[in-house]
């Protein structure tokens, strides 16, 4: 699977570790499009949220993963891009439900509150849990309709 990933300075170290893991068999041998940042120097998270969200929205990657201090800013910014459903997760169960119930296409991880092993478990749950459809599809359609609200 092709994944777009990005981070701000607070999420850089975890993003770098996860990118390396995702490229290997342990992470699933995924193709990674890393949009940055490239260091722990201070940057503005909306820039990287936009890049990942646009790549996913344009179907140049199947899903996206964003890392910042809390995950909240990245989710807010990514959700401004039409067609994106970004969600912050804090454990593997919530990550699985983000896929199963919400069909999240951009996962946001709070790097200041996640260990490497916890982030791996959340990403594994996110990538390996299919969307359930059914009543959840009806709700996703209602969320999509909100894109047209002023």
PALUM-149727 format. One record per residue: residue number from 1; x negated, y negated, z of N, C-alpha, C, CB in turn. Coordinates in nm, 2 decimals. Atoms other than C-alpha are relative to their C-alpha. Glycine has a CB too. Layout:
BEGIN
REC   num      n.x      n.y      n.z     ca.x     ca.y     ca.z      c.x      c.y      c.z     cb.x     cb.y     cb.z
REC   NUM        X        Y        Z        X        Y        Z        X        Y        Z        X        Y        Z
...
END
This chain:
BEGIN
REC   num      n.x      n.y      n.z     ca.x     ca.y     ca.z      c.x      c.y      c.z     cb.x     cb.y     cb.z
REC     1    -0.08     0.12     0.00     0.00     0.00     0.00    -0.09    -0.12     0.00     0.10     0.00     0.12
REC     2     0.07     0.13     0.01    -0.12    -0.35    -0.08     0.06    -0.09     0.11     0.00    -0.07    -0.14
REC     3    -0.04     0.09    -0.11    -0.11    -0.58     0.23    -0.07    -0.13    -0.01    -0.02     0.07     0.13
REC     4     0.06     0.13    -0.01    -0.16    -0.95     0.26    -0.02    -0.03     0.15     0.08    -0.11    -0.07
REC     5     0.02     0.03    -0.14    -0.32    -1.06     0.58    -0.06    -0.14     0.02    -0.09     0.10     0.07
REC     6     0.06     0.13    -0.02    -0.41    -1.40     0.73     0.01    -0.03     0.15     0.08    -0.11    -0.08
REC     7     0.01     0.04    -0.14    -0.49    -1.57     1.06    -0.04    -0.14     0.01    -0.09     0.09     0.08
REC     8     0.06     0.12    -0.03    -0.57    -1.89     1.22    -0.13     0.03     0.08     0.09    -0.10     0.08
REC     9     0.12    -0.03    -0.08    -0.88    -1.93     1.44     0.02     0.09     0.12    -0.06    -0.13     0.05
REC    10    -0.03    -0.08    -0.11    -0.72    -1.77     1.74     0.02     0.15    -0.03     0.13    -0.05     0.08
REC    11    -0.03    -0.13     0.05    -0.63    -1.46     1.54    -0.11     0.06    -0.09     0.12     0.01    -0.07
REC    12     0.10    -0.04     0.10    -0.95    -1.44     1.33    -0.07     0.13     0.04    -0.11    -0.11    -0.01
REC    13     0.08    -0.12    -0.04    -1.14    -1.17     1.53     0.09     0.12    -0.01    -0.05    -0.02     0.14
REC    14    -0.09    -0.11     0.01    -0.84    -0.94     1.56     0.03     0.03    -0.15     0.13    -0.02     0.08
REC    15    -0.03    -0.02     0.14    -0.75    -0.99     1.19    -0.12     0.07    -0.07     0.03    -0.14    -0.07
REC    16     0.12    -0.05     0.06    -1.11    -0.91     1.09    -0.01     0.15     0.03    -0.13    -0.07     0.04
REC    17     0.01    -0.14    -0.04    -1.11    -0.59     1.29     0.11     0.09    -0.06     0.02     0.01     0.16
REC    18    -0.12    -0.08     0.06    -0.76    -0.48     1.16    -0.02     0.01    -0.15     0.13    -0.08     0.03
REC    19     0.03    -0.01     0.15    -0.86    -0.56     0.80    -0.09     0.12    -0.03    -0.05    -0.13    -0.05
REC    20     0.10    -0.11     0.02    -1.16    -0.32     0.83     0.07     0.13     0.03    -0.12    -0.02     0.09
REC    21    -0.07    -0.12    -0.04    -0.94    -0.06     1.00     0.10     0.04    -0.11     0.07    -0.01     0.13
REC    22    -0.10    -0.03     0.11    -0.67    -0.08     0.73    -0.06     0.05    -0.13     0.09    -0.12    -0.02
REC    23     0.07    -0.04     0.13    -0.92    -0.03     0.45    -0.05     0.14     0.01    -0.12    -0.09    -0.03
REC    24     0.06    -0.13    -0.02    -1.03     0.30     0.60     0.12     0.10     0.01    -0.08     0.01     0.13
REC    25    -0.10    -0.11    -0.02    -0.85     0.64     0.62     0.07    -0.02     0.13    -0.07     0.13    -0.01
REC    26    -0.06     0.01    -0.13    -0.78     0.57     0.99     0.12    -0.09    -0.01    -0.10    -0.05     0.10
REC    27    -0.11     0.09     0.01    -0.56     0.28     0.89     0.09     0.02    -0.11    -0.06    -0.14    -0.01
REC    28    -0.09    -0.04     0.11    -0.41     0.44     0.58    -0.06    -0.03    -0.13     0.12    -0.07     0.02
REC    29     0.06     0.02     0.13    -0.66     0.34     0.31     0.08    -0.10    -0.08    -0.02     0.13    -0.07
REC    30    -0.08     0.11     0.07    -0.46     0.02     0.22    -0.09    -0.09    -0.07     0.08    -0.07     0.10
REC    31     0.06     0.11     0.06    -0.56    -0.25    -0.02     0.03    -0.12     0.07     0.04    -0.01    -0.16
REC    32    -0.02     0.12    -0.09    -0.61    -0.57     0.17    -0.03    -0.13    -0.08    -0.08     0.00     0.12
REC    33     0.03     0.14     0.05    -0.57    -0.93     0.04    -0.01    -0.09     0.12     0.12    -0.04    -0.11
REC    34     0.02     0.08    -0.12    -0.72    -1.14     0.31    -0.01    -0.15    -0.05    -0.13     0.04     0.07
REC    35    -0.01     0.14     0.04    -0.62    -1.51     0.26    -0.07    -0.09     0.09     0.15    -0.04    -0.01
REC    36     0.08     0.08    -0.09    -0.83    -1.63     0.55     0.07    -0.01     0.14    -0.02    -0.14    -0.06
REC    37     0.11     0.08    -0.01    -0.93    -1.79     0.78    -0.13     0.09     0.00     0.00    -0.10     0.11
REC    38     0.13    -0.08     0.01    -1.30    -1.69     0.76    -0.09    -0.02     0.13    -0.07    -0.04    -0.12
REC    39     0.08     0.02    -0.12    -1.42    -1.80     1.11     0.09    -0.03     0.11    -0.11    -0.10    -0.02
REC    40    -0.08     0.04    -0.12    -1.31    -1.90     1.46     0.00    -0.16     0.01    -0.07     0.05     0.12
REC    41    -0.01     0.15     0.00    -1.34    -2.27     1.36     0.15    -0.04    -0.01    -0.08    -0.06    -0.12
REC    42    -0.14     0.05     0.00    -1.01    -2.46     1.42     0.05    -0.02    -0.14     0.01    -0.12     0.09
REC    43    -0.08     0.02     0.13    -0.76    -2.45     1.13     0.14    -0.01     0.04    -0.03     0.12    -0.10
REC    44    -0.15     0.02    -0.01    -0.39    -2.51     1.08     0.07     0.13    -0.04     0.05    -0.12    -0.07
REC    45    -0.06    -0.13     0.03    -0.19    -2.19     1.10     0.10     0.00    -0.11     0.06     0.05     0.12
REC    46    -0.10     0.00     0.11     0.09    -2.30     0.86    -0.06     0.02    -0.14     0.07    -0.13     0.00
REC    47     0.06    -0.02     0.13    -0.16    -2.30     0.57    -0.02     0.15    -0.03    -0.14    -0.07     0.00
REC    48     0.02    -0.14     0.02    -0.23    -1.93     0.62     0.13     0.08     0.00    -0.10     0.06     0.11
REC    49    -0.14    -0.06     0.00     0.13    -1.84     0.70     0.06    -0.01    -0.14     0.09    -0.06     0.10
REC    50    -0.05     0.03     0.13     0.23    -2.00     0.37    -0.06     0.09    -0.11    -0.02    -0.15    -0.04
REC    51     0.07    -0.08     0.10    -0.04    -1.81     0.17     0.05     0.15     0.01    -0.15     0.00     0.03
REC    52    -0.04    -0.14    -0.02     0.06    -1.47     0.31     0.15     0.01    -0.05    -0.01     0.05     0.14
REC    53    -0.15    -0.01     0.03     0.44    -1.54     0.28     0.02    -0.01    -0.16     0.07    -0.11     0.07
REC    54    -0.01     0.02     0.15     0.40    -1.66    -0.09    -0.04     0.13    -0.07    -0.08    -0.12    -0.05
REC    55     0.05    -0.12     0.06     0.20    -1.35    -0.18     0.11     0.11     0.01    -0.13     0.05     0.06
REC    56    -0.10    -0.11    -0.02     0.47    -1.12    -0.03     0.13    -0.04    -0.08     0.03     0.01     0.15
REC    57    -0.12     0.04     0.08     0.76    -1.33    -0.18    -0.01     0.02    -0.15     0.03    -0.15     0.03
REC    58     0.03    -0.01     0.14     0.60    -1.31    -0.52    -0.03     0.15    -0.04    -0.11    -0.09    -0.05
REC    59     0.02    -0.14     0.02     0.56    -0.93    -0.48    -0.15     0.04    -0.04     0.09     0.06    -0.10
REC    60     0.14    -0.03     0.03     0.18    -0.95    -0.51    -0.06     0.09     0.11    -0.09    -0.12    -0.02
REC    61     0.03    -0.09    -0.11     0.17    -0.75    -0.18     0.13     0.06     0.05    -0.09    -0.06     0.11
REC    62    -0.13    -0.06    -0.04     0.43    -0.51    -0.04     0.04    -0.06     0.14    -0.02     0.15     0.02
REC    63    -0.03     0.06    -0.13     0.40    -0.66     0.31    -0.11    -0.09     0.05     0.03     0.11     0.11
REC    64     0.11     0.08    -0.06     0.21    -0.91     0.52    -0.01     0.01     0.15     0.04    -0.15    -0.04
REC    65     0.03     0.00    -0.15     0.05    -0.93     0.86    -0.07    -0.13     0.03    -0.08     0.12     0.04
REC    66     0.06     0.13    -0.04    -0.03    -1.26     1.03    -0.04     0.01     0.15     0.10    -0.11    -0.02
REC    67     0.05     0.00    -0.14    -0.23    -1.32     1.35    -0.03    -0.14     0.04    -0.13     0.08     0.01
REC    68     0.04     0.13    -0.07    -0.24    -1.63     1.57     0.01     0.02     0.15     0.10    -0.12    -0.05
REC    69     0.00    -0.02    -0.14    -0.25    -1.69     1.94     0.13     0.07     0.05    -0.01    -0.14     0.07
REC    70    -0.13    -0.05    -0.05     0.12    -1.62     2.01     0.08     0.07    -0.11     0.09    -0.11     0.06
REC    71    -0.08    -0.06     0.11     0.25    -1.51     1.66     0.12    -0.09    -0.03     0.05     0.14     0.04
REC    72    -0.12     0.08     0.02     0.53    -1.77     1.70    -0.02    -0.10    -0.11     0.03    -0.07     0.13
REC    73     0.02     0.10     0.10     0.38    -2.05     1.49     0.00     0.06    -0.14    -0.12    -0.08     0.03
REC    74     0.01    -0.06     0.13     0.30    -1.81     1.21     0.14     0.05    -0.05    -0.10     0.12     0.01
REC    75    -0.13    -0.05     0.04     0.65    -1.66     1.21     0.09    -0.12    -0.04     0.07     0.07     0.12
REC    76    -0.08     0.11     0.03     0.81    -2.00     1.21    -0.03    -0.05    -0.14    -0.01    -0.12     0.10
REC    77     0.05     0.05     0.12     0.60    -2.12     0.92     0.03     0.10    -0.12    -0.15    -0.02     0.00
REC    78    -0.03    -0.10     0.10     0.63    -1.79     0.72     0.15     0.01    -0.04    -0.05     0.14     0.04
REC    79    -0.15    -0.01     0.03     1.01    -1.79     0.75     0.05    -0.12    -0.08     0.07     0.01     0.13
REC    80    -0.04     0.11     0.08     1.02    -2.12     0.57    -0.01     0.04    -0.15    -0.08    -0.12     0.02
REC    81     0.01    -0.04     0.14     0.93    -1.94     0.25     0.11     0.09    -0.04    -0.14     0.08    -0.03
REC    82    -0.12    -0.07     0.04     1.23    -1.81     0.06    -0.03     0.15    -0.02     0.05    -0.05    -0.14
REC    83     0.01    -0.14     0.02     1.27    -1.43     0.08    -0.08     0.07     0.11    -0.06     0.03    -0.13
REC    84     0.09    -0.05    -0.11     1.05    -1.39     0.39     0.08     0.02     0.13    -0.12    -0.09     0.03
REC    85    -0.05    -0.03    -0.13     1.16    -1.22     0.71    -0.11     0.03     0.09     0.11     0.12     0.00
REC    86     0.12    -0.01    -0.08     0.88    -1.27     0.95     0.05     0.02     0.15    -0.10    -0.11    -0.01
REC    87    -0.04    -0.02    -0.14     0.90    -1.14     1.31    -0.13     0.02     0.09     0.09     0.12     0.01
REC    88     0.10    -0.02    -0.10     0.68    -1.15     1.62     0.02     0.13     0.07    -0.01    -0.12     0.10
REC    89    -0.02    -0.12    -0.07     0.62    -0.82     1.78    -0.10     0.01     0.12    -0.02     0.13    -0.09
REC    90     0.09    -0.01    -0.11     0.46    -0.73     2.11    -0.02     0.14     0.05     0.06    -0.08     0.12
REC    91     0.03    -0.14    -0.03     0.47    -0.35     2.13     0.04     0.09    -0.12     0.07     0.04     0.13
REC    92    -0.03    -0.09     0.11     0.50    -0.05     1.90     0.15     0.02    -0.03    -0.07     0.13     0.01
REC    93    -0.14    -0.02     0.01     0.87     0.00     1.97     0.07    -0.12    -0.07     0.06     0.02     0.14
REC    94    -0.06     0.12     0.07     0.96    -0.36     1.87    -0.05    -0.01    -0.14    -0.04    -0.13     0.08
REC    95     0.06     0.00     0.14     0.73    -0.33     1.56     0.08     0.10    -0.08    -0.14     0.04     0.00
REC    96    -0.08    -0.10     0.07     0.92    -0.01     1.46     0.14    -0.06    -0.03     0.01     0.13     0.07
REC    97    -0.14     0.05     0.02     1.26    -0.18     1.51     0.00    -0.12    -0.09     0.05    -0.05     0.14
REC    98     0.01     0.11     0.10     1.14    -0.49     1.31     0.02     0.05    -0.14    -0.13    -0.08     0.02
REC    99    -0.02    -0.07     0.14     1.12    -0.25     1.01     0.13     0.06    -0.01    -0.11     0.10    -0.02
REC   100    -0.12    -0.08     0.01     1.41    -0.03     1.09     0.13    -0.08    -0.01     0.01     0.10     0.12
REC   101    -0.12     0.08    -0.01     1.67    -0.30     1.17    -0.01    -0.13    -0.08     0.03    -0.03     0.14
REC   102     0.01     0.13     0.06     1.54    -0.62     1.03    -0.07    -0.01    -0.14    -0.07    -0.09     0.09
REC   103     0.07     0.00     0.13     1.34    -0.51     0.72    -0.10    -0.11    -0.01     0.10     0.00    -0.11
REC   104     0.11     0.11    -0.01     1.06    -0.75     0.83    -0.10     0.03    -0.11    -0.06    -0.01     0.14
REC   105     0.11    -0.02     0.10     0.82    -0.81     0.54    -0.13    -0.07     0.04     0.06    -0.05    -0.13
REC   106     0.13     0.06    -0.06     0.57    -1.02     0.74     0.00     0.02     0.15    -0.01    -0.15    -0.04
REC   107     0.02    -0.02    -0.14     0.46    -0.90     1.08    -0.09    -0.10     0.06    -0.05     0.15     0.02
REC   108     0.08     0.10    -0.07     0.33    -1.16     1.32    -0.05     0.06     0.14     0.08    -0.13     0.02
REC   109     0.06    -0.06    -0.12     0.09    -1.04     1.60    -0.06    -0.11     0.09    -0.10     0.11    -0.04
REC   110     0.05     0.10    -0.09     0.01    -1.25     1.91    -0.14     0.05     0.04     0.09    -0.02     0.12
REC   111     0.13    -0.04    -0.02    -0.37    -1.21     1.91    -0.05    -0.02     0.14    -0.10    -0.07    -0.10
REC   112     0.04     0.02    -0.13    -0.42    -1.36     2.25     0.06     0.10     0.10     0.04    -0.14     0.04
REC   113    -0.07    -0.09    -0.09    -0.19    -1.10     2.40     0.00     0.15    -0.05     0.14    -0.04     0.02
REC   114     0.01    -0.13     0.06    -0.29    -0.79     2.20    -0.14     0.05     0.00     0.06     0.00    -0.14
REC   115     0.13    -0.07     0.01    -0.58    -0.55     2.23     0.00     0.06    -0.14    -0.02     0.11     0.10
REC   116     0.02    -0.06     0.14    -0.72    -0.39     1.91     0.09     0.13     0.00    -0.15     0.03    -0.02
REC   117    -0.08    -0.13     0.01    -0.56    -0.05     2.00     0.15    -0.03     0.00    -0.04     0.09     0.12
REC   118    -0.14     0.03     0.00    -0.22    -0.21     2.07     0.04    -0.06    -0.14     0.03    -0.11     0.11
REC   119    -0.03     0.05     0.14    -0.24    -0.40     1.74     0.01     0.11    -0.10    -0.10    -0.11    -0.04
REC   120     0.00    -0.12     0.09    -0.32    -0.08     1.56     0.13     0.08     0.01    -0.12     0.09     0.02
REC   121    -0.13    -0.08    -0.02    -0.02     0.10     1.72     0.12    -0.08    -0.05     0.01     0.02     0.15
REC   122    -0.11     0.08     0.05     0.21    -0.19     1.63     0.01     0.00    -0.15    -0.01    -0.15     0.05
REC   123     0.01     0.00     0.15     0.09    -0.20     1.27     0.04     0.14    -0.05    -0.14    -0.04    -0.05
REC   124    -0.04    -0.13     0.04     0.12     0.18     1.24     0.15     0.02     0.01    -0.07     0.11     0.09
REC   125    -0.15    -0.02    -0.01     0.48     0.17     1.37     0.07    -0.08    -0.10     0.04    -0.05     0.14
REC   126    -0.06     0.09     0.10     0.56    -0.12     1.14     0.00     0.06    -0.14    -0.07    -0.14     0.00
REC   127     0.02    -0.05     0.13     0.42     0.04     0.83     0.07     0.14    -0.02    -0.14     0.01    -0.03
REC   128    -0.05    -0.13     0.01     0.55     0.39     0.90     0.15     0.02     0.03    -0.07     0.09     0.09
REC   129    -0.14    -0.01    -0.03     0.91     0.31     0.99     0.08    -0.06    -0.11     0.03    -0.08     0.13
REC   130    -0.08     0.05     0.11     1.15     0.28     0.70     0.12    -0.09     0.05     0.05     0.11    -0.09
REC   131    -0.12     0.08    -0.02     1.44     0.03     0.68     0.12     0.10     0.00     0.02    -0.11    -0.10
REC   132    -0.11    -0.09    -0.02     1.76     0.20     0.80     0.11    -0.02    -0.10     0.05     0.00     0.14
REC   133    -0.11     0.03     0.09     1.99     0.02     0.56     0.14     0.00     0.08     0.01     0.10    -0.11
REC   134    -0.13    -0.01    -0.06     2.36     0.07     0.64     0.05    -0.14     0.06     0.00     0.10     0.11
REC   135    -0.05     0.12    -0.06     2.50    -0.19     0.88    -0.11    -0.11     0.01     0.05     0.03     0.14
REC   136     0.11     0.10    -0.01     2.15    -0.35     0.90    -0.01    -0.07    -0.14    -0.13     0.08     0.03
REC   137     0.01     0.07     0.13     2.16    -0.42     0.52     0.10    -0.11    -0.01     0.03     0.10    -0.11
REC   138    -0.10     0.10     0.00     2.48    -0.61     0.57    -0.05    -0.13     0.07     0.14     0.05     0.07
REC   139     0.05     0.12    -0.08     2.31    -0.83     0.83    -0.12    -0.06    -0.07    -0.05     0.06     0.14
REC   140     0.11     0.06     0.08     2.00    -0.88     0.61     0.06    -0.09    -0.11    -0.09     0.11    -0.06
REC   141    -0.06     0.09     0.10     2.23    -1.01     0.34     0.05    -0.13     0.06     0.12     0.08    -0.07
REC   142    -0.05     0.13    -0.06     2.38    -1.26     0.58    -0.12    -0.09     0.03     0.07     0.04     0.13
REC   143     0.12     0.08    -0.03     2.03    -1.37     0.68    -0.05    -0.06    -0.13    -0.12     0.09     0.06
REC   144     0.05     0.05     0.13     1.93    -1.41     0.31     0.09    -0.11    -0.04     0.01     0.12    -0.10
REC   145    -0.09     0.11     0.04     2.24    -1.62     0.26    -0.03    -0.13     0.07     0.15     0.04     0.03
REC   146     0.04     0.12    -0.07     2.11    -1.86     0.52    -0.10    -0.09    -0.07    -0.05     0.04     0.14
REC   147     0.10     0.07     0.08     1.84    -1.96     0.28     0.07    -0.12    -0.08    -0.07     0.09    -0.10
REC   148    -0.08     0.10     0.07     2.11    -2.16     0.10     0.06    -0.11     0.08     0.10     0.07    -0.09
REC   149    -0.06     0.10    -0.09     2.22    -2.35     0.41    -0.09    -0.13     0.00     0.01     0.05     0.14
REC   150     0.07     0.13    -0.01     2.12    -2.72     0.44    -0.03    -0.03     0.15     0.07    -0.11    -0.07
END
